[in-house]
Amino acid sequence: MRVSQRVQSIKLSGIRKMFELVGSKTINFGIGQPDFQPPPKAIKALANAVREGWNKYTSTYGIPELREKIAEYFLSKYCDYTGENILITIGGSHALYIAIMSLIDKGDEVLVPDPGFVLYAPHVTLANGKPVYYTLRIENDFRPDIEELKNLINKKTKAIIVNSPNNPTGGMLEREDVKAIADLAEDYDFYIISDEVYNVFVYEGKHVSFLEYSDRVLYPMSFSKIYAMTGWRIGFLAGPKEFIDQAMKLSYYTIACPSAPMQRALLDIIGDPEVEEYVRNMISEFKRRRDYVFKRLSEIPHITVSKPKGAFYVLPKYDLKIPSEELAMKILNEKDVAVTPGSAFGPHGEYHFRISFATSMRQLEIGLNRLYEFFSSL
């Protein structure tokens, strides 16, 4: 069967490749999802929503009350958006896809972080745009070089994708970085697609949102990480009202509308004190894991590591002349530990590998012991 050139132009994610190879007893450092259950009140709210009849279509935009609550609770500290600036989506990935497909035309160029999350460049390609990579280096704590960005910008530049806290690096942008990029967007007339889905997972410093500095921001967001509900597939896209009204059409033709019970459950838990306490405890546990993982990785030969300031990932660099996909397979086959090859995140991800510390301390201890043994034997 012949498939479209559009589909043939993209490759399977390196994360998914490793995901399919993991066995039942494998120490899995490859999956980026909290090992927590959703807050108990969220589970109860979802069950109640189904029982109370929230099982029908909603507006493609989403439930109006939920849109307003999201604007008030998540965005009011950054900007003056209201519910009209919100489109409820099927997770952050759908929000990102809708944003890119609604913005990018054939031949448009989009600056994409390298290494960066695996969806960015393929989404640009699917929109018939051209991903142009800007480099994140471990020597600079994975912050972008503003001069490099200036050199990459031209008349075809339509947008830049930024991600802070960052997947896969755990790096975070400083306020000066955010302001400099916002100034570039204004000076050169392009948009900022700001992926801030890990904005509550901050261990050093303070998260700075692009919404504070620019009205050229498209803001795909997910509840998957914040509330440990990756399988629920619920998020939103925020942006200028005129853009949201256009993006809604694309959302309609792809999903018709978001899940009604998921929306109703979210409406019941956003801002709930018990839920917020649950989230704070989860983040505290992730910080404890971050500290442990950084300490252990710093002791392993052949590895250089930058201490992640946010998210729940770390991207060590190694000094061996082994391609990262080959290295990941050797680690999996010899030590039954799954890591994600750095090449999955872009050309400059080569000679790195990603570890997700969104798993138990016991699993981290066993897996890092095995990684120490592996690298010490080389």
ABEGO torsion letter per residue (X at the ends): XBBBAAAAABBBBAAAAAAAABBAABBBAABBBBABBBBAAAAAAAAAAAAAGBABBBBAAEBAAAAAAAAAAAAAAABABBAAABBBBBEAAAAAAAAAAAABBBGBBBBBBOBBBAAAAAAAAAAGBBBBBBBBBAAAGGBBBAAAAAAABBAABABBBBBOBBOAAGBBBBAAAAAAAAAAAAAAGBBBBBBAAAAABBABEBBBBAAAABAABBBBBBAAAAAGBAAAGBBBBBEBAAAAAAAAAAAAAAAGBBBAAAAAAAAAABGBAAAAAAAAAAAAAAAAAAAAAAAAAAABBGBBBBBBABEABBBBBBABBBBAAAAAAAAAAAAGBBBBBAAAAEAAABGBBBBBABBBAAAAAAAAAAAAAAAAAX
